[in-house]
Amino acid sequence: MVLLKKLFEFLKNKFLYGFFVKLVNVNFLDENASIETGTRIIGRNSSSIVIGYNFYCNCYCHIFGDVVIGNDVMIGPKTIIWSRNHKFHRGEIFNTTGHENKDIYIGNNVWIGAGCIILPGARIPDNCVVAAGSIVTKAFYDEHVVLAGNPAKEIKRI
């Protein structure tokens, strides 16, 4: 009976609180990160992804590549942050052309809504909100704005 109880505690801690969370080559600046079920955060190498203080990531997010995330960042569910893309050239077979990488920067005090896509080379400055479902395709530099749409654009100062 004691063995079953210990096994249950192990499984509860391993799976109920961290079910299907995958972290590879991620550097957290503190231990207060909160990452929900189904999230994958995978860096290309040991210094590829740096995550600041007080980070929250909702369920089923994918973060891959070379990404810097500032302090006090919240990411909504089913968001994709991907710093790599396939190269493609006319006359070549797409799956043989390799990949290109462009860093992604997310500033401090940023809220990224549910279902957003952040593409290679994107920059989201401090104190910004990215509206749910938006696709960020480029670098932004003005702080205190709401970004929304496909492609994302500044729609409001906050």
C-alpha positions, 0 to 999 in steps of 0.5 A: 500500500505504501509503495502504491501511495508513493507511486501515485505521488510521483505520478501526480507531481510528474504528470498532473502538474507538468503534463507534456511540458518540454523544455530544452536549452532554456535559461530562466532568470528565476524560478517563478516561471509558470508553464502550463500543460502541453507547452514546448520551449526548445532552443537551438543550443544552450543559450538560444532561449533566455526567459526573464523574471515572472514569466507565465505561459499558458497551455499548448504554446510552442517556442522554438529557436533563438528567442529573448523574453523579458521580465513580467511576460504573459503568453496566452494559450496556443501561441507559436513563437518560431524563429526559424523558417524554411529557405525556398528558391525558385526551381528548388525542392522545398524540403532540401533548401535548409533553414534560416534563423532570425532572432525574436525579441519580446520586451518587458511587461508584454501580454501576448494574447491567445493564438498569436503567431510570432515569426522570425525577426519579430520584435515586441517592445516593452509595455505592449499587448499583442491582441489574440489571434495576431500574427507578428511578422516584423520588428516594432519599436514604439512602446505602450501600444496594442498590436493586432491583426494579420499582419500585426500593426499598431492599433492603439496607444496605451 
